[in-house]
Amino acid sequence: MISNCIWWLLVKISLILKLTLCLLLSSQFLADSELLLPKQ
């Protein structure tokens, strides 16, 4: 029972970490693309 709860916690934490990592990477990519685009 306890191991099951710990497993769920690990799964949720890993999912949250992946989501935050994807958000950080996408925001960084957007910033880089904006820098690459010529200013209007």
C-alpha distance matrix in Angstrom:
0.0 3.8 5.5 5.1 6.5 8.8 9.9 10.8 12.6 14.4 15.5 16.8 18.6 20.2 21.4 22.9 24.5 26.0 27.4 28.9 30.4 31.9 33.4 34.9 36.3 37.8 39.3 40.8 42.1 43.7 45.3 46.7 48.1 49.7 51.3 52.5 54.1 57.7 58.3 60.1
3.8 0.0 3.8 5.3 5.2 6.3 8.6 10.0 10.7 12.4 14.3 15.5 16.5 18.4 20.1 21.2 22.5 24.4 25.9 27.1 28.5 30.4 31.7 32.9 34.5 36.2 37.5 38.8 40.4 42.1 43.4 44.8 46.4 48.0 49.4 50.8 52.5 56.0 56.5 58.5
5.5 3.8 0.0 3.8 5.4 5.0 6.0 8.6 9.7 10.4 12.2 14.2 15.1 16.3 18.3 19.9 20.8 22.4 24.3 25.6 26.6 28.5 30.2 31.3 32.6 34.4 36.0 37.0 38.5 40.4 41.8 42.9 44.5 46.3 47.6 48.8 50.6 54.2 55.0 57.1
5.1 5.3 3.8 0.0 3.8 5.4 5.0 6.3 8.7 9.9 10.6 12.4 14.2 15.4 16.6 18.5 20.0 21.2 22.7 24.5 25.7 27.1 28.8 30.3 31.5 33.0 34.7 36.1 37.3 39.0 40.7 41.9 43.3 45.1 46.6 47.7 49.3 52.9 53.7 55.6
6.5 5.2 5.4 3.8 0.0 3.8 5.4 5.1 6.2 8.7 9.9 10.6 12.2 14.2 15.4 16.5 18.3 20.0 21.1 22.6 24.2 25.8 27.1 28.5 30.1 31.6 33.0 34.5 36.0 37.5 39.0 40.4 41.9 43.4 45.0 46.4 47.9 51.4 51.9 53.8
8.8 6.3 5.0 5.4 3.8 0.0 3.8 5.4 5.0 6.2 8.6 9.9 10.4 12.2 14.2 15.3 16.3 18.3 19.9 21.0 22.2 24.2 25.7 26.7 28.3 30.1 31.4 32.6 34.2 36.0 37.3 38.5 40.3 41.9 43.2 44.5 46.3 49.8 50.4 52.5
9.9 8.6 6.0 5.0 5.4 3.8 0.0 3.8 5.4 5.1 6.2 8.7 9.9 10.6 12.4 14.3 15.3 16.5 18.4 20.1 20.9 22.6 24.4 25.7 26.8 28.5 30.3 31.4 32.7 34.6 36.1 37.2 38.7 40.6 42.0 43.0 44.8 48.4 49.2 51.3
10.8 10.0 8.6 6.3 5.1 5.4 3.8 0.0 3.8 5.4 5.1 6.2 8.5 9.9 10.6 12.3 14.2 15.3 16.5 18.4 19.8 21.1 22.6 24.3 25.6 26.9 28.6 30.1 31.4 32.9 34.6 36.0 37.3 39.0 40.6 41.8 43.2 46.9 47.5 49.4
12.6 10.7 9.7 8.7 6.2 5.0 5.4 3.8 0.0 3.8 5.4 5.2 6.0 8.5 9.9 10.5 12.1 14.2 15.3 16.4 18.1 19.9 21.1 22.4 24.1 25.7 26.9 28.3 30.0 31.5 32.8 34.3 35.9 37.4 38.9 40.3 41.9 45.4 45.9 47.9
14.4 12.4 10.4 9.9 8.7 6.2 5.1 5.4 3.8 0.0 3.8 5.5 5.1 6.0 8.5 9.9 10.4 12.2 14.2 15.3 16.2 18.2 19.9 20.9 22.2 24.1 25.6 26.6 28.1 30.1 31.4 32.5 34.2 36.0 37.2 38.5 40.3 43.8 44.6 46.7
15.5 14.3 12.2 10.6 9.9 8.6 6.2 5.1 5.4 3.8 0.0 3.8 5.5 5.2 6.2 8.7 9.9 10.6 12.3 14.3 15.3 16.5 18.4 20.0 21.0 22.5 24.3 25.7 26.7 28.5 30.3 31.4 32.7 34.6 36.1 37.1 38.7 42.4 43.2 45.2
16.8 15.5 14.2 12.4 10.6 9.9 8.7 6.2 5.2 5.5 3.8 0.0 3.8 5.5 5.1 6.2 8.6 9.9 10.6 12.3 14.1 15.3 16.5 18.3 19.9 21.1 22.5 24.2 25.6 26.9 28.6 30.1 31.4 32.9 34.7 36.0 37.3 40.9 41.4 43.3
18.6 16.5 15.1 14.2 12.2 10.4 9.9 8.5 6.0 5.1 5.5 3.8 0.0 3.8 5.4 5.1 6.1 8.6 9.9 10.6 12.1 14.2 15.3 16.4 18.1 19.9 21.0 22.3 24.0 25.7 26.9 28.3 30.0 31.5 32.9 34.4 36.0 39.5 40.0 42.1
20.2 18.4 16.3 15.4 14.2 12.2 10.6 9.9 8.5 6.0 5.2 5.5 3.8 0.0 3.8 5.5 5.0 6.1 8.6 9.9 10.4 12.2 14.2 15.2 16.3 18.2 19.9 20.9 22.2 24.2 25.6 26.6 28.2 30.1 31.4 32.5 34.3 37.9 38.8 40.9
21.4 20.1 18.3 16.6 15.4 14.2 12.4 10.6 9.9 8.5 6.2 5.1 5.4 3.8 0.0 3.8 5.4 5.1 6.2 8.7 9.8 10.6 12.3 14.2 15.3 16.4 18.3 19.9 20.9 22.4 24.3 25.6 26.7 28.5 30.2 31.3 32.7 36.3 37.1 39.0
22.9 21.2 19.9 18.5 16.5 15.3 14.3 12.3 10.5 9.9 8.7 6.2 5.1 5.5 3.8 0.0 3.8 5.4 5.1 6.2 8.5 9.9 10.6 12.2 14.1 15.3 16.4 18.2 19.8 21.0 22.5 24.2 25.6 26.9 28.6 30.1 31.5 35.0 35.4 37.3
24.5 22.5 20.8 20.0 18.3 16.3 15.3 14.2 12.1 10.4 9.9 8.6 6.1 5.0 5.4 3.8 0.0 3.8 5.5 5.2 6.0 8.6 9.9 10.5 12.1 14.1 15.3 16.3 18.0 19.9 21.0 22.3 24.1 25.6 26.9 28.3 30.1 33.6 34.2 36.5
26.0 24.4 22.4 21.2 20.0 18.3 16.5 15.3 14.2 12.2 10.6 9.9 8.6 6.1 5.1 5.4 3.8 0.0 3.8 5.5 5.0 6.1 8.6 9.8 10.4 12.1 14.1 15.2 16.2 18.1 19.9 20.8 22.2 24.1 25.6 26.6 28.2 31.9 32.8 35.0
27.4 25.9 24.3 22.7 21.1 19.9 18.4 16.5 15.3 14.2 12.3 10.6 9.9 8.6 6.2 5.1 5.5 3.8 0.0 3.8 5.4 5.1 6.2 8.6 9.9 10.5 12.2 14.1 15.2 16.4 18.3 19.8 20.9 22.4 24.3 25.5 26.8 30.4 31.0 32.9
28.9 27.1 25.6 24.5 22.6 21.0 20.1 18.4 16.4 15.3 14.3 12.3 10.6 9.9 8.7 6.2 5.2 5.5 3.8 0.0 3.8 5.4 5.0 6.1 8.5 9.8 10.5 12.1 14.0 15.2 16.4 18.2 19.8 21.0 22.5 24.2 25.6 29.1 29.5 31.6
30.4 28.5 26.6 25.7 24.2 22.2 20.9 19.8 18.1 16.2 15.3 14.1 12.1 10.4 9.8 8.5 6.0 5.0 5.4 3.8 0.0 3.8 5.4 5.1 6.1 8.5 9.9 10.5 12.1 14.2 15.3 16.3 18.1 19.9 21.1 22.3 24.2 27.7 28.5 30.9
31.9 30.4 28.5 27.1 25.8 24.2 22.6 21.1 19.9 18.2 16.5 15.3 14.2 12.2 10.6 9.9 8.6 6.1 5.1 5.4 3.8 0.0 3.8 5.5 5.1 6.0 8.5 9.8 10.3 12.1 14.1 15.1 16.2 18.1 19.8 20.7 22.2 25.9 26.8 29.0
33.4 31.7 30.2 28.8 27.1 25.7 24.4 22.6 21.1 19.9 18.4 16.5 15.3 14.2 12.3 10.6 9.9 8.6 6.2 5.0 5.4 3.8 0.0 3.8 5.5 5.2 6.0 8.4 9.7 10.5 12.2 14.1 15.2 16.4 18.3 19.8 21.0 24.4 24.9 26.9
34.9 32.9 31.3 30.3 28.5 26.7 25.7 24.3 22.4 20.9 20.0 18.3 16.4 15.2 14.2 12.2 10.5 9.8 8.6 6.1 5.1 5.5 3.8 0.0 3.8 5.5 5.2 6.1 8.5 9.9 10.6 12.2 14.2 15.3 16.6 18.3 20.0 23.3 23.8 26.2
36.3 34.5 32.6 31.5 30.1 28.3 26.8 25.6 24.1 22.2 21.0 19.9 18.1 16.3 15.3 14.1 12.1 10.4 9.9 8.5 6.1 5.1 5.5 3.8 0.0 3.8 5.5 5.1 6.0 8.6 9.8 10.4 12.1 14.1 15.2 16.3 18.2 21.8 22.8 25.3
37.8 36.2 34.4 33.0 31.6 30.1 28.5 26.9 25.7 24.1 22.5 21.1 19.9 18.2 16.4 15.3 14.1 12.1 10.5 9.8 8.5 6.0 5.2 5.5 3.8 0.0 3.8 5.4 4.9 6.1 8.6 9.8 10.4 12.2 14.2 15.1 16.3 19.9 20.9 23.0
39.3 37.5 36.0 34.7 33.0 31.4 30.3 28.6 26.9 25.6 24.3 22.5 21.0 19.9 18.3 16.4 15.3 14.1 12.2 10.5 9.9 8.5 6.0 5.2 5.5 3.8 0.0 3.8 5.4 5.1 6.2 8.6 9.9 10.5 12.4 14.2 15.3 18.6 19.0 21.2
40.8 38.8 37.0 36.1 34.5 32.6 31.4 30.1 28.3 26.6 25.7 24.2 22.3 20.9 19.9 18.2 16.3 15.2 14.1 12.1 10.5 9.8 8.4 6.1 5.1 5.4 3.8 0.0 3.8 5.4 5.1 6.2 8.6 9.9 10.6 12.4 14.3 17.6 18.3 21.0
42.1 40.4 38.5 37.3 36.0 34.2 32.7 31.4 30.0 28.1 26.7 25.6 24.0 22.2 20.9 19.8 18.0 16.2 15.2 14.0 12.1 10.3 9.7 8.5 6.0 4.9 5.4 3.8 0.0 3.8 5.4 5.1 6.1 8.5 9.8 10.4 12.2 15.8 17.2 19.8
43.7 42.1 40.4 39.0 37.5 36.0 34.6 32.9 31.5 30.1 28.5 26.9 25.7 24.2 22.4 21.0 19.9 18.1 16.4 15.2 14.2 12.1 10.5 9.9 8.6 6.1 5.1 5.4 3.8 0.0 3.8 5.4 5.1 6.1 8.6 9.8 10.5 14.0 14.8 16.9
45.3 43.4 41.8 40.7 39.0 37.3 36.1 34.6 32.8 31.4 30.3 28.6 26.9 25.6 24.3 22.5 21.0 19.9 18.3 16.4 15.3 14.1 12.2 10.6 9.8 8.6 6.2 5.1 5.4 3.8 0.0 3.8 5.5 5.1 6.3 8.7 10.0 13.0 13.3 16.0
46.7 44.8 42.9 41.9 40.4 38.5 37.2 36.0 34.3 32.5 31.4 30.1 28.3 26.6 25.6 24.2 22.3 20.8 19.8 18.2 16.3 15.1 14.1 12.2 10.4 9.8 8.6 6.2 5.1 5.4 3.8 0.0 3.8 5.4 5.0 6.2 8.7 11.9 13.2 16.3
48.1 46.4 44.5 43.3 41.9 40.3 38.7 37.3 35.9 34.2 32.7 31.4 30.0 28.2 26.7 25.6 24.1 22.2 20.9 19.8 18.1 16.2 15.2 14.2 12.1 10.4 9.9 8.6 6.1 5.1 5.5 3.8 0.0 3.8 5.3 4.9 6.1 9.8 11.6 14.2
49.7 48.0 46.3 45.1 43.4 41.9 40.6 39.0 37.4 36.0 34.6 32.9 31.5 30.1 28.5 26.9 25.6 24.1 22.4 21.0 19.9 18.1 16.4 15.3 14.1 12.2 10.5 9.9 8.5 6.1 5.1 5.4 3.8 0.0 3.8 5.4 5.2 8.1 8.7 11.3
51.3 49.4 47.6 46.6 45.0 43.2 42.0 40.6 38.9 37.2 36.1 34.7 32.9 31.4 30.2 28.6 26.9 25.6 24.3 22.5 21.1 19.8 18.3 16.6 15.2 14.2 12.4 10.6 9.8 8.6 6.3 5.0 5.3 3.8 0.0 3.8 5.5 7.6 8.5 11.9
52.5 50.8 48.8 47.7 46.4 44.5 43.0 41.8 40.3 38.5 37.1 36.0 34.4 32.5 31.3 30.1 28.3 26.6 25.5 24.2 22.3 20.7 19.8 18.3 16.3 15.1 14.2 12.4 10.4 9.8 8.7 6.2 4.9 5.4 3.8 0.0 3.8 6.4 9.0 12.2
54.1 52.5 50.6 49.3 47.9 46.3 44.8 43.2 41.9 40.3 38.7 37.3 36.0 34.3 32.7 31.5 30.1 28.2 26.8 25.6 24.2 22.2 21.0 20.0 18.2 16.3 15.3 14.3 12.2 10.5 10.0 8.7 6.1 5.2 5.5 3.8 0.0 3.8 6.4 8.9
57.7 56.0 54.2 52.9 51.4 49.8 48.4 46.9 45.4 43.8 42.4 40.9 39.5 37.9 36.3 35.0 33.6 31.9 30.4 29.1 27.7 25.9 24.4 23.3 21.8 19.9 18.6 17.6 15.8 14.0 13.0 11.9 9.8 8.1 7.6 6.4 3.8 0.0 3.8 6.4
58.3 56.5 55.0 53.7 51.9 50.4 49.2 47.5 45.9 44.6 43.2 41.4 40.0 38.8 37.1 35.4 34.2 32.8 31.0 29.5 28.5 26.8 24.9 23.8 22.8 20.9 19.0 18.3 17.2 14.8 13.3 13.2 11.6 8.7 8.5 9.0 6.4 3.8 0.0 3.8
60.1 58.5 57.1 55.6 53.8 52.5 51.3 49.4 47.9 46.7 45.2 43.3 42.1 40.9 39.0 37.3 36.5 35.0 32.9 31.6 30.9 29.0 26.9 26.2 25.3 23.0 21.2 21.0 19.8 16.9 16.0 16.3 14.2 11.3 11.9 12.2 8.9 6.4 3.8 0.0
